[in-house]
Amino acid sequence: MNDDRIYFEDLEVGRRQSYGRYEVTREEVIDFASKYDPQPFHLDDEAAAQTHFGRLSASGWHTCAMTMRMLVDNFTEQNSAGLGSPGLEDLKWKKPVYPGDTLRVESELIEKRRSKSRPEMGLTKSRSWVFNQNDEVVLEMTNIGLMQVRDPDAPIES
């Protein structure tokens, strides 16, 4: 059987990728905020105009959700043997995201190591930046990923 998935062993530290295209809509900004972050500047044009945002802006958590969609779509397109994530090391919302913005992601693999307690998986650390259509960074994060190892019986390098 041909297994064309990308495993932990296939990843190279320093590898950079650019991917994704997510168009932010006014309706989605309001819908997300209504459900999860109902602050006035995410829901109402007049209220938003009175803040430092100057206009309706997406919740930072909505920006994270849009980023997650682009990350997962990229993993799926690459046929990655991903196993989820135990979390983030840091997350920064650098600039507001507005309806009409188009987002994209750039990532760099900065570290990887095999798990000593779970030899069937490896841990990865990537630095990711989300850009708007003006190439301005709107979100920055370091994320940890879990990847399936092709050969769990192979020796773990120290």
N, C-alpha and C positions, 0 to 999 in steps of 0.2 A: 504494500500500500504506500502510495506517495504522500508524504507528509510535508507540505510546503509552508507550514507555520513558522513564524519567527520565534525562536526560543531565546532564553537568557544567554546562551553561549554565542548567539549570533550578534549580540549587541556590542558596540565598540564605544568606549568612553571617548568623549569629544565629538561624537556624531551630532550634527545639527539637522533639524528638520523645520520646514515651513509648511503649514497646512491650514485648512479650514477656511470657511467663509460663512459668516453668520450675520444676517441682516436684522437689525434690531427694529422692532415695530412698536409703535405707540400702544397698540392694543395689548401686546404681550407685556410691556413694561407695567401697565396699569393692572393687568390680570395677575401677574406675579406679585406685585406689591399688595394688591387687595388680599391675597391669600397669605403672604408670608412676611411682608415688611410694610405695613400700612402707614408709613410716614407721609405727611402731606405733600412733600416735594416729589414723591414717587407716584402720586395719585391725582394731583390737581395743578393745572397750568398756572392759575393765579397764585396759589400758595407757593409753588416752585419759583415763580418770578420774584418773590420777595426774599429769596435765600441766595447764598453765594453760588448756587448752581445756575440761577438765572432763568431756568426753564425746567420742564419735566425731565427727570433723570432716572435711569435704571438703578435699582437696588444693587449694592455691591454683591449681595448673595445671588441676585439674578445674573450678574456678570459671571460669577463662578459657575452657575448652572449652564450658561451658554458656552463657557469654556469647556466644561465637562463634556458637553455634547460634541464639540469639535475634537476633543481628545479621544473619546470613544469611537467616533466615526473614523478617525485616523487609525486607531488600533484595529478596527474591523477591516478597513481597506487593506492594511498590511498583513492581515491574518495573524495577528500577534497571539502568542500563548500567554496572554496576561491573566493574572489571578486576582486582580483588584488592587486595593491600596490600603495601607494602615494609616495613612494621613498625610498631612503637610507639615513642613518645618516652619515655613513662614508664608504669609500672604499679605500683599500690599495692594490697595486700590490707589493707583497713581493719579488717575484723572476720571472725571465723570464719564459715563456712557449715556448717550442720548438716543431717543428714537431717530431713526434715519442713519445711524452709524452702521458701518460694516466692519465686523471684527475678524481677526485672523490670529493664528498662534505661531510662535517660534519656540522650539525647545532644544536644549542641549543636554545630553547625558553626561553628568559630571562624576558619577561614581556607580560602581556595581560590586556586589559581593555575594557569594553563595551563603545560604543559611547553614550554620553548623547544626542547629537543632531540627531543621526540616530540609534535608538534602535534596528534596524534589523541587525546591524553589530557590530563586535568587531574589535579592533586593536591589532595586535600582533607585538612583536619586537623579532627578532631572530639574533643571532650571527652566522655567517657562515664562514667556512674556506674551501678553495679548496686546495687539495693536489695533487702533482704529484705522479708518480709511486715510487718515493724514499721517500714518506711520508714527503716531504718538502712542507710547506705552500707557495702557489704561489699567492693566493688572500685571502683577509680577508674583511668582510663587516658586517655591522649591517643593516638589512633590516626590513622595516615595511610592514606588510601585513594586508589586510582586509579580514575578515571571516564572513560568514553568521551566524546569531544567530538562533538556532533552534526555540526558543520561544521569539519573539520580545516583547510580552506582559508581560514577566516575569519581576519582579522588578530589577532595576539596583543597584548592590551593590556599596556602596560608599567607 
